[in-house]
Amino acid sequence: MSRCPGQDMRNLTISYHPCPECGKPVEFFSDEMRLHCPHCRAWVHRDRAPSCIEWCKGAKECLGAELYAKLAGEIKKK
């Protein structure tokens, strides 16, 4: 299994997002997109995570120049 060169488990960050049902904070690691609230078990979704092409120095090499250019253009439109 190959891994994205921009992912390094040593650099995970933590953020807190309120549960939409009970309002209590839910702890997310930077590699998690949704979790069950530990208090009420409702699904909690993180805010949209930035695309790797927005932050990763190796994205162009990893994705290839053609796909990188296409995705970068779509992000700029948004």
Secondary structure as GFF3:
##gff-version 3
##sequence-region A 1 78
A	DSSP	three_ten_helix	9	11	.	.	.	ID=ss1
A	DSSP	beta_strand	14	18	.	.	.	ID=ss2
A	DSSP	beta_strand	25	29	.	.	.	ID=ss3
A	DSSP	beta_strand	34	36	.	.	.	ID=ss4
A	DSSP	beta_strand	43	45	.	.	.	ID=ss5
A	DSSP	alpha_helix	52	55	.	.	.	ID=ss6
A	DSSP	alpha_helix	59	63	.	.	.	ID=ss7
A	DSSP	alpha_helix	65	77	.	.	.	ID=ss8
###
